[in-house]
């Protein structure tokens, strides 16, 4: 299990608000992100279709990115 601290780039308080961004060349498919999201911001799209992140519910905690074994989610600064 990955962890982060206040100095980690995954911590939303370290460098301002951040949001998850799925990497365009990778697919969200294993479900780790879905199971660790405390805000229920990740939705199953159906068999073989992966997952979607609803930024209206996401608080930017970074747990999804930390738990993604393939690096399909990265935290980026909010615009």
C-alpha positions as CSV (number, residue, x, y, z in Angstrom):
1,X,0.0,0.0,0.0
2,X,1.4,3.4,-1.0
3,X,1.5,6.2,1.6
4,X,2.0,9.9,1.4
5,X,3.0,12.7,3.8
6,X,2.4,16.4,3.8
7,X,5.6,16.9,1.8
8,X,4.5,14.4,-0.9
9,X,3.3,15.7,-4.3
10,X,0.1,13.6,-3.7
11,X,-0.9,15.7,-0.7
12,X,-3.3,18.4,-1.7
13,X,-1.9,20.8,0.9
14,X,1.7,20.5,-0.3
15,X,1.4,22.6,-3.5
16,X,-2.2,23.9,-3.7
17,X,-5.4,22.1,-4.8
18,X,-4.8,19.1,-7.1
19,X,-7.2,16.8,-9.0
20,X,-6.8,13.3,-10.5
21,X,-6.2,13.1,-14.2
22,X,-6.3,9.7,-16.0
23,X,-3.3,9.2,-18.1
24,X,-4.4,9.1,-21.8
25,X,-2.3,6.1,-22.7
26,X,-3.4,3.9,-19.8
27,X,-6.7,2.4,-18.8
28,X,-8.4,2.4,-15.4
29,X,-9.3,-1.2,-15.1
30,X,-8.2,-2.9,-11.8
31,X,-10.6,-1.2,-9.4
32,X,-8.1,-0.2,-6.7
33,X,-9.0,3.5,-7.2
34,X,-12.7,2.7,-6.9
35,X,-12.3,0.8,-3.6
36,X,-10.1,3.4,-1.9
37,X,-11.9,6.6,-2.9
38,X,-13.4,8.1,0.3
39,X,-15.7,10.5,-1.6
40,X,-17.2,7.9,-4.0
41,X,-16.0,10.0,-6.9
42,X,-15.0,7.0,-9.0
43,X,-17.8,5.2,-10.9
44,X,-17.7,1.8,-12.6
45,X,-18.7,2.2,-16.3
46,X,-19.5,-1.5,-16.8
47,X,-17.8,-4.7,-17.9
48,X,-14.7,-4.0,-19.9
49,X,-15.3,-0.2,-19.9
50,X,-13.2,0.8,-16.9
51,X,-14.0,3.6,-14.5
52,X,-14.7,7.4,-14.6
53,X,-13.7,10.1,-12.1
54,X,-16.4,12.6,-11.2
55,X,-14.5,15.8,-10.3
56,X,-17.6,17.3,-8.7
57,X,-17.3,14.8,-5.9
58,X,-13.4,14.5,-5.8
59,X,-11.7,16.3,-2.9
60,X,-8.2,15.8,-4.3
61,X,-6.8,13.5,-1.6
62,X,-4.7,11.5,-4.0
63,X,-5.5,8.1,-2.7
64,X,-6.6,6.9,-6.1
65,X,-3.3,7.9,-7.7
66,X,-1.3,6.4,-4.8
67,X,-3.0,3.0,-5.1
68,X,-2.9,2.8,-8.9
69,X,-0.4,0.0,-9.8
70,X,-0.2,1.0,-13.4
71,X,0.2,4.8,-12.9
72,X,-3.0,5.4,-14.9
73,X,-4.0,8.3,-12.5
74,X,-1.8,11.2,-11.8
75,X,-2.5,14.3,-9.6
76,X,-2.3,17.6,-11.5
77,X,-2.8,21.2,-10.3
78,X,-6.4,22.5,-10.5
79,X,-6.9,25.2,-13.0
